């Protein structure tokens, strides 16, 4: 599904010849990931009446096969000439993927609050064959400035395999998690050494808690964008170096449209997958252009070529993403601009909001626990400044880290419009520059030639194997079971709901509030819209995009919250059209559970289902 279109793109003007064997495979995989969001978004814009279903995806794969056979017929042997060290990389990547798949197999129900709307959007996209404008038929939430690229990957997987949307989301996201380090490998293997590249890949896949921990939150859209971010950066870097190497005295060469197109293609896909991740990519590309091009070795002709190609790439990217970017920016500005003068002079500052000033406590703690690892990575970046071969890479990583820092603390300006990301999002993305730093640290150790100081290589290999074993155990066991609400008992109960209750029934579910207009579920009842196909009083975390404090959905959720202290409010719920109440097998963690006995003592209520800890109460006669 991913490699075929990726290899087909690599065949354009024999672009693959610029890379060694394993780099080609990793780039083909990256371009394959980029293919689907570009196709889905452009189809929605240019051919809004076209629907992408099973046969269109099969057609894409068949066409890709034909292109590959046509372009690589006499070169196919070159794509399998893998060096011994490359076998180590392949083995490491298989281990990393195996860890992710073990987690998916052991925990088949998605964890985290974000996972619900990801599943619903996968379901909608696979059913309709187009990226949706709203969350209908589940909710009325508009999606003008929400990134939808992930669902162009999960929906085709569902169509091709026939599995449920939640399973397509789980397995695709775990696969993306497993290949999150290939961009780091591409940069380090191209600019440093293969051993350094293996080190960077190992950091992301084994030694770092992120991105493996993303599965506990359903942080899948950010992940998907970050998978193609670093491949986009190294493709741009390589292209600039190629332009600089062109001899000014030789006959004028044709414009390199193949490279320009592919770079614009993958940068555009990064935007489609997650616009805020693209905010991190932009300063990286600018840093690369500045460091690589603006130096004493670059003459005027080379400078002009690099500048021209860069502007063409930027123009194509803007042209491709503008149908999604322009309405997205309008919606973004509308939600971040004060509605009236009194609001402009409100005493509430961004620095007073925990979302920006503190962020998620679990992310903060995990990052704090990883500070020793980050220190090693940062040391690698600093050491690179004293090595002429990798100095440019070290400087670029320092600049990129400064942009991370600036983005994290830009909320202190109290300018809502430019505060694009919060502390949590930045900490979760920090593994990218740190993996480059770790690879540079490995490069420094490599230069010391440690085998000279150890008579037997086993003295180096045995500790390394033990570290890999420890890291593998740590990654598999860091799954956060508290965030996995659903159980088999809940699944059975929701199948019962689907057949035994009216289609327009509304269920009350255990509720927490992330914000004034973000009532989310705290147990398996949160998943009723997907598994039972019934309305619920909880909403997705996207609800703040359209809900107001006085809307009926928010009023319902507030009334459900009152049940914990005042079961008499059931009559109000009945007035608001809530018919049933759902209490799951696993009780909410850090939140209140429904007082079922007190609720059943109220007139008109009746327990209509009780199996394996699941209780369903009819609230209204």
C-alpha positions in Angstrom: 0.0 0.0 0.0 2.8 2.4 0.8 5.9 1.1 -0.9 4.4 0.7 -4.4 3.4 4.3 -4.9 6.6 5.4 -3.2 8.8 3.5 -5.5 6.8 4.7 -8.5 7.5 8.3 -7.5 11.2 7.5 -6.9 11.4 6.4 -10.5 10.7 9.9 -11.9 13.8 11.0 -13.8 15.7 8.2 -11.9 15.6 10.2 -8.7 16.5 7.0 -6.8 20.0 7.0 -8.2 20.9 9.8 -5.8 20.6 7.5 -2.8 22.1 4.2 -1.7 20.0 1.0 -1.5 18.5 1.2 2.0 18.0 5.0 1.7 15.9 4.3 -1.4 13.6 1.9 0.5 13.2 4.4 3.3 12.5 7.3 1.0 10.0 5.1 -1.0 8.2 4.4 2.3 8.2 8.1 3.2 6.9 9.1 -0.3 4.3 6.3 0.0 3.0 7.8 3.3 2.9 11.2 1.6 1.0 9.9 -1.5 -2.4 9.4 0.1 -3.0 12.7 1.9 -2.0 14.6 -1.3 -4.4 12.4 -3.4 -7.3 12.7 -1.0 -7.0 16.4 -0.5 -6.5 17.2 -4.2 -9.4 15.0 -5.2 -11.7 16.8 -2.8 -10.6 20.1 -4.2 -10.4 19.4 -8.0 -12.9 16.6 -8.3 -15.3 17.0 -5.4 -17.8 14.5 -6.9 -15.2 11.7 -7.1 -15.2 9.1 -4.3 -12.2 7.0 -3.5 -13.2 3.4 -2.8 -11.7 0.0 -2.9 -11.2 -0.2 -6.7 -9.7 3.2 -7.1 -7.0 2.3 -4.4 -6.4 -1.1 -6.2 -6.1 0.9 -9.5 -3.5 3.1 -7.9 -1.5 0.1 -6.7 -1.7 -1.6 -10.1 -0.6 1.6 -11.9 2.3 1.9 -9.5 3.3 -1.7 -10.2 3.3 -1.0 -13.9 5.4 2.1 -13.5 7.9 0.2 -11.3 8.2 -2.7 -13.8 8.7 -0.3 -16.7 11.2 1.9 -14.9 13.1 -0.6 -12.9 13.1 -3.6 -15.2 16.9 -3.6 -15.8 17.8 -2.0 -12.4 15.9 -4.3 -10.1 19.0 -6.1 -8.8 20.4 -2.7 -7.6 17.5 -2.3 -5.2 18.5 -5.4 -3.2 22.3 -4.9 -3.0 22.3 -4.3 0.8 25.6 -3.9 2.7 26.1 -6.0 5.9 25.6 -2.9 8.1 22.3 -2.3 6.3 21.2 -5.8 7.5 21.7 -4.6 11.1 19.5 -1.6 10.3 16.7 -3.8 8.8 16.9 -6.1 11.8 16.6 -3.1 14.2 13.6 -1.7 12.3 11.9 -5.1 12.4 12.4 -5.2 16.2 11.0 -1.7 16.5 7.9 -2.6 14.5 7.5 -5.8 16.4 7.3 -3.9 19.7 4.6 -1.7 18.3 2.7 -4.6 16.9 2.9 -6.6 20.2 1.3 -3.6 21.9 -1.5 -3.5 19.3 -2.1 -7.2 19.6 -2.2 -7.2 23.4 -4.4 -4.1 23.6 -6.9 -4.2 20.7 -9.0 -1.4 22.0 -7.7 2.1 21.4 -6.5 4.2 24.4 -6.8 8.0 24.8 -9.5 10.6 24.3 -8.3 11.7 20.8 -8.7 8.1 19.5 -12.5 8.5 19.3 -12.6 11.3 16.8 -9.8 9.6 14.9 -11.9 6.5 14.6 -15.0 8.3 13.6 -13.2 10.2 10.9 -11.6 7.0 9.6 -15.1 5.5 9.5 -16.6 8.5 7.7 -13.7 8.8 5.2 -13.9 5.1 4.3 -17.7 5.1 3.9 -17.9 8.3 1.9 -14.6 8.0 -0.1 -13.8 11.7 0.6 -12.2 13.7 3.4 -15.2 15.1 5.4 -16.0 18.7 6.0 -17.8 17.9 9.4 -18.1 15.1 11.8 -21.6 14.3 10.6 -23.5 12.0 11.1 -21.9 11.6 14.6 -21.5 15.3 15.6 -22.0 18.7 13.9 -18.3 19.7 14.5 -16.9 21.6 11.5 -13.4 20.6 10.3 -12.2 23.7 8.5 -8.9 24.0 10.3 -8.5 20.4 11.4 -5.8 18.2 9.8 -7.3 15.3 8.0 -4.3 13.6 6.3 -4.1 10.7 8.7 -7.5 9.4 7.6 -6.3 9.2 4.0 -4.0 6.5 5.3 -6.3 4.7 7.8 -9.4 4.7 5.5 -7.6 2.9 2.6 -6.2 0.3 5.0 -9.8 -0.4 6.2 -11.0 -0.7 2.6 -8.2 -3.0 1.5 -8.3 -5.3 4.5 -12.0 -5.2 5.6 -11.1 -4.6 9.2 -13.1 -2.2 11.5 -12.1 1.5 11.5 -10.7 1.4 15.0 -8.4 -1.5 14.1 -7.3 0.2 10.9 -6.4 3.3 12.9 -4.6 1.2 15.6 -2.5 -0.8 13.2 -1.7 2.0 10.8 -0.7 4.3 13.6 1.5 1.7 15.2 3.2 1.1 11.9 3.8 4.8 11.5 5.1 4.8 15.1 7.5 2.0 14.1 8.9 3.9 11.1 9.1 7.3 12.8 12.9 7.0 12.9 13.6 6.5 9.2 13.9 10.2 8.6 16.6 10.4 11.3 18.3 7.4 9.6 18.2 9.2 6.2 19.8 12.4 7.5 22.5 10.7 9.5 23.4 8.1 6.9 23.5 10.8 4.2 25.5 13.4 6.1 27.4 11.4 8.8 27.8 7.6 8.9 25.7 4.5 8.9 26.6 3.7 12.5 25.5 7.1 13.5 22.3 6.6 11.6 21.7 3.3 13.4 22.2 5.1 16.7 19.6 7.7 15.8 17.1 5.1 14.7 17.7 3.1 17.9 17.0 6.2 20.0 13.6 6.9 18.5 12.5 3.2 18.3 14.0 1.8 21.5 15.6 4.2 24.0 13.2 7.2 23.9 9.8 7.0 25.5 8.4 9.2 22.7 7.0 8.5 20.2 6.2 5.0 21.5 4.0 6.5 24.3 1.8 8.3 21.8 -0.5 5.3 21.6 -1.7 6.0 25.2 -3.2 9.3 24.1 -4.1 8.5 20.5 -1.6 11.2 19.4 -1.7 10.0 15.9 -2.1 13.1 13.7 1.0 14.7 15.1 2.9 11.4 14.7 1.9 11.1 11.0 3.2 14.5 10.1 6.5 13.9 12.0 7.1 10.7 10.1 7.6 12.6 6.8 9.1 15.8 8.3 12.7 14.7 8.4 12.6 12.9 5.0 11.4 16.2 3.5 14.3 18.0 5.2 17.0 15.7 3.9 15.5 15.6 0.4 15.7 19.4 0.3 19.2 19.4 1.7 20.4 16.9 -0.8 18.9 18.9 -3.6 20.7 22.1 -2.6 24.0 20.2 -2.4 23.4 18.7 -5.8 22.8 22.2 -7.2 26.0 23.5 -5.6 28.0 20.7 -7.2 27.0 21.7 -10.7 30.0 23.2 -12.4 29.4 26.8 -13.5 31.6 26.3 -16.5 29.7 23.3 -17.9 26.8 23.5 -20.4 23.6 24.8 -18.8 21.7 21.9 -17.2 17.9 21.5 -17.4 15.8 22.6 -14.5 15.6 19.6 -12.1 11.8 19.3 -12.1 11.8 15.7 -10.7 13.5 16.7 -7.4 11.5 20.0 -7.1 8.3 18.1 -7.6 9.1 15.3 -5.1 10.3 17.8 -2.4 7.2 19.9 -2.9 5.1 16.7 -2.8 6.4 15.5 0.6 6.4 19.0 2.1 2.8 19.5 1.1 1.9 16.1 2.5 3.5 17.2 5.8 1.1 20.1 5.9 -1.9 17.9 5.1 -1.0 15.5 7.8 -0.6 18.2 10.5 -0.3 21.9 9.8 1.3 22.6 13.2 4.0 20.0 12.5 4.6 21.9 9.2 5.3 25.0 11.5 8.3 23.0 12.9 9.4 22.0 9.4 9.5 25.6 8.0 12.4 26.9 10.3 14.3 23.7 9.6 14.1 24.2 5.9 15.1 27.8 6.3 18.0 26.9 8.5 19.2 24.3 5.9 19.0 26.9 3.1 20.9 29.5 5.1 23.7 27.2 6.3 24.1 25.2 3.1 23.8 28.0 0.6 25.0 31.1 2.4 28.7 30.4 2.8 32.0 31.4 1.2 32.1 28.3 -1.0 28.9 29.3 -2.9 29.3 31.4 -5.9 26.7 33.7 -7.4 25.5 31.2 -10.0 25.0 28.5 -7.4 23.3 30.9 -5.1 20.9 31.9 -7.8 20.0 28.3 -8.8 19.4 27.3 -5.1 17.2 30.4 -4.6 15.2 29.8 -7.7 14.6 26.1 -7.0 13.6 27.0 -3.4 11.1 29.6 -4.5 9.6 27.2 -7.1 9.3 24.5 -4.4 7.6 27.0 -2.1 5.2 28.1 -4.9 4.2 24.5 -5.7 3.6 23.7 -2.0 1.4 26.8 -1.6 -0.5 26.0 -4.8 -1.1 22.4 -3.6 -2.1 23.2 0.0 -4.0 26.5 -0.5 -7.5 24.9 -0.9 -7.0 23.5 2.7 -4.7 26.3 4.0 -6.8 29.3 3.2 -10.1 28.2 4.8 -8.0 26.7 7.6 -6.3 30.0 8.3 -9.6 31.9 8.1 -11.1 29.5 10.8 -7.9 29.7 12.8 -7.9 33.5 12.8 -11.6 33.6 13.6 -11.2 31.4 16.7 -8.1 33.3 17.9 -9.2 36.9 17.3 -11.2 38.7 20.0 -14.9 39.3 19.1 -15.2 42.7 20.7 -13.2 45.4 22.4 -14.0 44.3 25.9 -12.5 40.9 25.1 -9.3 42.5 23.8 -8.8 44.1 27.2 -9.7 41.0 29.2 -7.5 40.3 32.2 -7.1 36.6 31.2 -3.6 36.0 29.8 -2.3 33.0 27.9 0.4 32.7 30.6 -2.5 32.1 33.1 -3.8 29.1 31.2 -2.4 25.7 32.2 -2.7 24.5 28.5 0.2 26.8 27.6 2.1 27.4 30.8 2.1 23.9 32.2 0.8 21.4 29.7 0.1 17.8 30.3 1.6 16.6 33.6 2.4 13.1 32.3 4.3 14.5 29.3 6.3 16.8 31.6 7.2 13.9 34.0 8.2 11.6 31.2 10.4 14.3 29.7 11.9 15.0 33.1 12.7 11.3 33.4 14.5 11.4 30.1 16.7 14.4 30.8 19.8 12.2 31.1 19.2 10.9 27.6 18.5 14.4 26.2 21.8 15.5 27.9 23.7 12.9 25.9 21.9 14.0 22.7 22.6 17.6 23.3 26.3 16.8 24.0 26.4 15.1 20.6 25.2 18.3 19.0 27.7 20.4 20.8 30.6 18.0 19.9 29.6 18.2 16.3 30.5 21.9 16.3 34.2 20.9 16.5 34.0 18.4 13.6 34.2 20.0 10.1 32.4 17.1 8.5 29.2 17.5 10.6 29.5 21.1 11.8 26.7 22.3 9.5 24.4 19.7 10.8 25.2 20.6 14.4 24.5 24.3 13.8 21.2 23.5 12.1 20.1 21.4 15.0 21.0 24.1 17.4 19.0 26.6 15.4 16.1 24.1 15.2 16.2 23.6 19.0 16.0 27.3 19.5 12.9 27.5 17.4 11.4 24.7 19.5 12.2 26.8 22.6 10.7 29.9 21.0 7.6 28.1 20.0 7.2 26.6 23.5 7.4 30.0 25.2 5.8 32.3 22.6 2.6 32.3 24.7 4.4 34.7 27.1 3.7 37.4 24.4 0.0 36.9 25.1 -0.6 37.1 21.4 -3.1 34.4 20.7 -2.7 34.5 16.9 1.0 33.4 16.9 0.8 30.9 19.8 0.4 27.9 17.5 1.6 25.1 19.8 1.6 24.4 23.5 4.3 23.1 25.7 3.1 19.5 25.4 3.2 19.4 21.6 6.8 20.7 21.6 8.0 18.2 24.2 6.4 15.4 22.3 8.3 16.4 19.1 11.6 16.9 20.8 12.7 13.4 20.0 13.4 14.5 16.4 16.3 16.9 17.0 17.5 14.8 19.9 17.7 11.6 17.7 20.1 13.6 15.4 22.1 14.6 18.5 22.3 11.0 19.6 23.5 10.0 16.2 26.2 12.7 16.3 27.2 11.4 19.8 27.6 7.9 18.3 29.7 9.4 15.6 32.0 11.0 18.2 32.4 7.6 20.0 33.0 6.0 16.6 35.9 8.3 15.9 37.5 7.3 19.2 37.7 3.8 17.8 36.7 2.0 21.1 37.5 -1.4 19.7 41.2 -0.4 20.0 40.8 -0.3 23.8 38.9 -3.5 24.1 40.7 -6.6 22.9 37.5 -8.5 22.3 34.5 -7.0 20.5 32.2 -9.1 22.7 33.0 -6.7 25.5 31.2 -4.0 23.4 28.5 -6.2 21.9 27.2 -7.8 25.1 26.4 -4.5 26.9 24.8 -3.3 23.7 22.6 -6.4 23.5 21.6 -5.9 27.2 20.7 -2.3 26.5 18.5 -3.3 23.6 16.8 -6.0 25.7 16.1 -3.6 28.5 14.8 -1.0 26.1 12.5 -3.5 24.3 11.0 -4.5 27.7 10.5 -0.9 28.7 8.8 0.1 25.5 6.4 -2.9 25.5 5.5 -2.4 29.2 4.9 1.3 29.2 1.4 0.9 27.8 -1.0 3.0 30.0 -3.9 0.6 30.6 -5.9 3.2 32.5 -6.4 5.0 29.2 -7.9 1.9 27.5 -11.6 2.3 28.4 -13.2 -0.5 26.3 -13.3 -4.2 27.2 -14.9 -7.2 25.5 -17.8 -6.8 28.0 -18.4 -3.3 26.8 -18.2 -4.4 23.2 -20.9 -7.0 23.8 -23.0 -4.5 25.6 -22.8 -2.0 22.8 -23.8 -4.7 20.3 -26.9 -5.2 22.5 -27.6 -1.5 22.5 -27.4 -1.5 18.7 -30.2 -4.1 18.4 -32.3 -3.4 21.5 -32.6 0.4 21.7 -34.2 3.0 19.3 -31.9 4.4 16.7 -32.4 7.9 18.0 -31.8 7.0 21.7 -29.4 9.2 23.7 -27.1 7.8 26.3 -25.6 9.5 29.4 -22.0 8.5 29.9 -19.5 9.3 32.7 -18.2 12.7 31.9 -15.3 15.0 32.6 -14.6 18.5 31.2 -11.3 19.4 29.6 -12.6 22.9 28.9 -16.0 24.7 29.2 -17.1 23.3 25.9 -15.2 20.0 25.9 -17.1 17.3 27.8 -15.3 14.0 27.2 -16.0 10.4 28.4 -14.1 8.9 31.3 -15.1 5.3 30.7 -16.1 3.0 27.8 -19.4 5.0 27.4 -17.3 7.5 25.5 -17.2 5.0 22.6 -21.0 4.6 22.3 -21.2 6.7 19.1 -18.9 4.4 17.3 -19.5 0.9 18.7 -23.2 1.3 19.4 -24.1 3.9 16.7 -26.1 5.9 19.3 -25.8 9.5 20.5 -24.0 10.2 23.7 -23.9 13.2 26.1 -20.1 13.2 25.8 -18.5 14.9 22.8 -15.1 14.5 21.1 -12.2 16.7 22.0 -12.9 18.6 18.7 -16.2 19.9 20.2 -14.6 23.3 21.2 -14.5 24.1 17.4 -18.2 24.8 17.4 -19.9 24.2 20.7 -20.8 27.2 22.9 -21.5 27.2 26.7 -25.2 27.6 26.2 -25.6 24.9 23.5 -27.9 21.9 24.3 -25.0 19.4 24.1 -23.1 21.3 26.7 -26.2 21.7 28.9 -26.8 17.9 28.7 -23.2 17.2 29.7 -23.4 19.6 32.7 -26.6 17.9 33.8 -24.9 14.5 33.6 -22.1 15.8 35.8 -24.7 16.9 38.4 -25.8 13.2 38.8 -22.7 12.5 40.8 -23.9 14.7 43.7 -27.6 15.1 42.8 -29.4 12.0 41.3 -32.6 14.0 41.4 -31.5 15.8 38.2 -32.6 12.8 36.1 -35.9 14.6 35.4 -33.9 17.4 33.8 -32.0 14.9 31.6 -35.3 13.4 30.5 -36.4 16.9 29.5 -33.3 17.3 27.5 -33.9 14.1 25.6 -31.5 11.7 27.4 -33.0 8.2 27.5 -30.5 5.9 29.0 -27.4 5.8 31.2 -24.3 3.7 30.6 -21.9 2.5 33.3 -18.8 0.6 32.0 -16.9 -2.5 33.3 -13.8 -0.4 34.2 -14.7 2.5 36.5 -13.3 5.9 35.6 -9.8 6.7 36.9 -9.4 10.1 38.7 -13.0 10.8 37.9 -16.3 10.1 39.6 -18.5 7.1 38.7 -22.3 7.1 38.5 -24.0 6.3 41.8 -26.2 3.5 40.2 -28.0 2.5 43.4 -29.1 6.1 44.1 -30.1 6.6 40.5 -32.2 3.4 40.5 -34.0 4.8 43.5 -35.4 7.6 41.4 -38.9 7.2 40.0 -39.1 6.0 36.4 -35.6 4.5 36.3 -35.0 0.8 35.5 -31.9 -1.4 35.2 -32.3 -3.1 31.8 -28.9 -4.6 31.2 -26.3 -6.0 33.6 -23.5 -8.2 32.3 -19.9 -8.5 33.4 -19.9 -5.2 35.2 -21.7 -3.2 32.5 -24.9 -1.6 33.7 -27.5 0.2 31.4 -30.3 2.1 33.1 -33.4 3.4 31.4 -33.9 6.9 32.8 -37.3 7.9 31.4 -40.6 6.0 31.2 
